[in-house]
Amino acid sequence: MPRDDDLRQHIAQQLSSFEPREATGNPLREAAVCVVIAHRADEPVVLMEKRAPSLRAHAGQFALPGGRIDADETPQEAALRELHEELGIAASADAVLGRLDDFATRSGYLIRPFVVWAGDVLDDVVINPAEVAVLHEITLPQLDAEPRFVEQRGLGEPVFQWPFEDYWIHAPTAAILHQFREVVLHGRSTRVAHFEHPKFAWK
């Protein structure tokens, strides 16, 4: 896998060949998230948060930087705003390399994922403790792991889980990261929005 400017170009090219599925006419509340690529000692990493335990919704769960879309902003603007509010990373529109599929959640949100190039910013990250408990840095070899699919009674589709360190991360976060892996690392237009997430994440 190429690095630095070559890696940025490679990711942008892979995403330009991918046709993301955008949900239209959906009554769910809209949210936007960032799949952030940064560097740690010249190694590319993808950022994943563990949400603060004091949050009213999805406290303590794994998530990507992001949140609700305000009425006066676009999904991309919301994703970049939330990235700055949660981690202190100020990324411009030029840093957005592409999009992944929209993902509708059982908790009532339509998530719009954007892939954002952050580069060498990790030493300057300022975590907002009101929103983020822990920031995880996922290397590309860690990202390139096979998921598992768990059947859950009463659901037509299996629950999607992806392995990271000692955890099994669930959809939607795991599904979005898996689609990034499939599109960027393997050039496959894998769809993930149909997979389920566990019932504890429905509220």
C-alpha positions in Angstrom: 0.0 0.0 0.0 1.4 3.4 -1.0 2.0 6.1 1.6 1.7 9.9 2.1 0.7 11.7 -1.1 0.6 8.5 -3.1 -1.7 7.0 -0.5 -4.0 10.0 -0.6 -4.2 9.8 -4.4 -4.8 6.0 -4.2 -7.7 6.4 -1.8 -9.2 9.2 -3.9 -8.9 7.1 -7.0 -10.5 4.0 -5.4 -13.4 6.2 -4.1 -13.9 7.9 -7.4 -14.5 4.4 -9.0 -17.1 3.6 -6.3 -20.7 4.7 -6.6 -22.1 5.4 -3.1 -25.7 4.7 -2.5 -27.5 7.8 -1.1 -30.8 7.4 0.6 -33.5 9.9 -0.6 -36.9 10.7 0.8 -36.0 9.0 4.1 -37.8 10.4 7.2 -35.0 9.5 9.6 -32.9 12.2 11.3 -29.7 12.8 9.3 -26.2 12.5 10.7 -22.8 12.7 9.1 -19.6 10.9 10.1 -15.9 10.9 9.0 -13.7 8.0 8.2 -10.5 9.8 9.0 -7.0 8.8 7.7 -4.1 10.2 9.6 -0.4 9.3 10.2 1.4 7.9 13.2 5.1 7.6 12.7 4.6 7.5 8.9 2.1 4.7 9.2 -1.5 5.4 8.1 -4.2 4.9 10.7 -8.0 5.3 10.7 -9.5 7.0 13.7 -12.3 5.5 15.8 -13.7 6.8 19.0 -15.2 5.3 22.2 -18.0 7.7 23.1 -18.0 9.4 26.5 -20.0 7.5 29.2 -22.0 10.7 30.1 -23.6 11.1 26.7 -27.4 10.7 26.6 -27.4 8.4 23.4 -25.0 5.5 22.7 -22.8 6.2 25.7 -19.6 4.2 25.8 -20.2 2.7 22.3 -17.6 2.8 19.5 -18.2 5.4 16.8 -16.7 7.5 14.1 -16.3 11.2 14.5 -19.6 12.8 13.6 -23.1 13.8 14.7 -26.4 15.4 13.7 -26.7 17.6 10.6 -27.9 21.1 11.5 -30.6 22.7 9.4 -28.3 25.3 7.9 -25.5 23.0 6.8 -24.7 20.3 4.3 -23.9 16.7 5.4 -20.2 17.3 4.5 -20.1 20.6 6.5 -21.6 18.8 9.5 -19.1 15.9 9.3 -16.2 18.3 9.2 -17.7 20.5 12.0 -18.2 17.5 14.3 -14.6 16.3 13.5 -13.3 19.6 14.8 -15.6 19.7 17.8 -14.7 16.2 18.9 -11.0 15.9 18.1 -9.8 19.5 17.3 -9.0 18.5 13.7 -9.7 21.3 11.3 -10.1 19.8 7.9 -11.2 21.7 4.8 -13.5 20.6 2.0 -10.5 19.7 0.0 -9.6 17.0 2.5 -12.8 15.0 1.7 -11.7 12.3 -0.7 -15.1 10.7 -1.3 -18.2 9.1 0.2 -19.5 5.7 1.3 -23.0 4.3 1.4 -25.6 5.9 3.6 -26.6 3.7 6.6 -30.0 3.8 8.3 -29.9 2.8 11.9 -32.6 1.3 14.2 -32.1 4.3 16.6 -33.6 6.6 14.0 -30.6 8.1 12.1 -29.5 8.1 8.5 -25.7 8.2 8.6 -23.9 9.8 5.7 -20.1 8.8 5.8 -17.3 10.9 4.3 -13.7 9.8 3.9 -11.4 12.6 5.1 -7.6 12.9 4.8 -6.1 14.4 7.9 -2.4 13.6 7.4 0.1 14.4 10.1 -2.3 15.8 12.8 -2.2 13.3 15.6 0.2 15.2 17.9 -2.2 18.1 17.7 -5.4 16.3 18.4 -7.5 17.8 21.3 -10.1 15.3 22.5 -13.3 16.7 23.7 -14.0 14.7 27.0 -17.6 15.6 26.9 -18.0 13.5 23.8 -15.0 11.2 23.5 -13.6 8.9 26.1 -10.9 7.2 24.0 -9.5 7.7 20.6 -8.3 4.5 18.8 -5.8 4.4 15.9 -6.5 1.5 13.6 -3.7 0.5 11.3 -4.5 -0.7 7.8 -3.4 -4.3 8.6 -5.8 -4.2 11.6 -8.6 -2.8 9.4 -8.0 -5.6 6.9 -9.7 -8.2 9.1 -12.5 -10.5 8.3 -15.9 -9.8 10.0 -18.3 -12.2 11.4 -22.1 -12.4 11.0 -24.2 -13.3 14.0 -27.8 -14.4 13.6 -30.2 -12.7 16.0 -33.8 -13.9 16.6 -36.4 -11.9 14.9 -34.1 -10.2 12.4 -33.9 -10.9 8.7 -30.3 -10.0 8.4 -27.3 -11.0 10.6 -25.6 -8.6 13.0 -22.4 -7.4 11.5 -19.3 -7.5 13.8 -15.6 -6.6 13.0 -12.7 -7.6 15.2 -10.4 -4.9 16.7 -7.9 -5.8 19.5 -10.0 -7.5 22.2 -13.3 -6.2 21.0 -16.0 -7.1 18.5 -17.2 -3.8 17.0 -20.7 -3.7 15.7 -22.5 -2.0 12.8 -23.0 0.7 11.9 -19.4 1.7 12.8 -18.0 -1.7 11.9 -20.0 -1.9 8.7 -18.8 1.6 7.5 -15.2 0.7 8.3 -15.6 -2.6 6.5 -16.9 -0.9 3.4 -13.9 1.5 3.5 -11.6 -1.5 3.7 -13.4 -3.3 0.8 -13.4 -0.2 -1.5 -10.0 1.2 -0.7 -7.8 -1.8 0.1 -9.4 -4.3 -2.2 -11.3 -2.3 -4.9 -14.5 -4.1 -4.2 -17.9 -2.4 -4.2 -19.2 -4.3 -1.2 -22.5 -3.1 0.2 -23.1 -3.2 4.0 -26.1 -1.0 4.7 -28.5 -4.0 4.9 -26.7 -5.5 7.9 -28.2 -5.3 11.4 -26.7 -4.0 14.6 -27.3 -5.3 18.1 -30.5 -4.4 20.0 -28.5 -2.5 22.7 -27.7 0.0 19.9 -31.3 0.6 18.9 -31.9 3.3 21.4 
